[in-house]
């Protein structure tokens, strides 16, 4: 059986029946959850297409395993494999202390220019939640991945450069920055904002979503967060006049067939996501806001152990799907932790590839498994009458429920 590369032409992924997909197993609990998730993904594909379609997994190295074998945390061959094969998946990676790399995840996102961090957040019945009506949460967060305070443009308070910049700004702008301040720069460009906002709008249209909410702090940070919001409305007006309407223009009542674009200040959003979650659908936001929002929303539906994610460059067709939690080193190798985040990321990857039947099969089997209360320790300790099962036994259960 010939295995092939996924191609990208005319803004479309062309997925062969036997695509080669690179994977990074991950550190800590990575191997446990990868074994579980890959088994579930393969099983779903097999059930849907009886061998006609099959993923050819190709292991690539990053993190501790890469360092042990190649003395590099993120070898160039790994980056090259993601470029060549376009769609990949990864487990969690340790952030090396020292060694010149701030975070392997950030490095991967930057090197491949994966500008959209996409996090769907929905509730699975039976999963313990700290809120009364978690089923009302059904959102997809689009977080800008390349700019904002994450650009890493910082000067330590003791650096001469920081003192020089403070002096320069005092002289040229009349700004009084307290001596001894550390300085961070928050760039928000029209280019990066538009491509992120465009992805969110395209996603909302393709998935029959009702609204896009831009979450920002434009009331305070007018030329960065405020500009992000303004560019979003401008984009909707200029590029999507037939399909997207602003809340103001339709007074909250969109004509049939159109979706609404609206905005909210980040602090209010955190309140409303708890009190009126049903009013939010696709969320488009800047990097730092998106970081907080993704984890806060995940907490409402059972925590990061349950939340899938992807980092995507829609313009070039690159996508890396990932478990959103970390390496939980104290549970490494114990076959104990919850593989749901990586399983759902796998389902998201299949959907992205157009293999929707397999994706739906996984989601519905996962729903049944969680409802059966045979779950891993993290959920079992919070669920009444639950039976604790291992990571691999949970994967077996999901496979068995995939009729
Ligand atoms: P963590 O996510 O590893 O752990 C936080 C808590 O959640 C711990 O109590 C852990 O036991 C639990 N947990 C995590 N995943 C779980 C799962 N699947 N099932 C059940 N329980 C789970 O975060 P941390 O302890 O802050 O970070 C540990 C390492 O992971 C660090 O090196 C950090 O840099 C890295 N990290 C990587 C990623 C990533 O690769 N995307 C994300 C976050 C942290």
Boltz pocket constraint, residues with backbone or C-beta under 6 A from the ligand:
constraints:
  - pocket:
      binder: B
      contacts: [[A, 91], [A, 92], [A, 93], [A, 94], [A, 95], [A, 96], [A, 105], [A, 305], [A, 322], [A, 323], [A, 324], [A, 325], [A, 326], [A, 327], [A, 328], [A, 329], [A, 331], [A, 337], [A, 338], [A, 339], [A, 340], [A, 341], [A, 378]]
      max_distance: 6.0
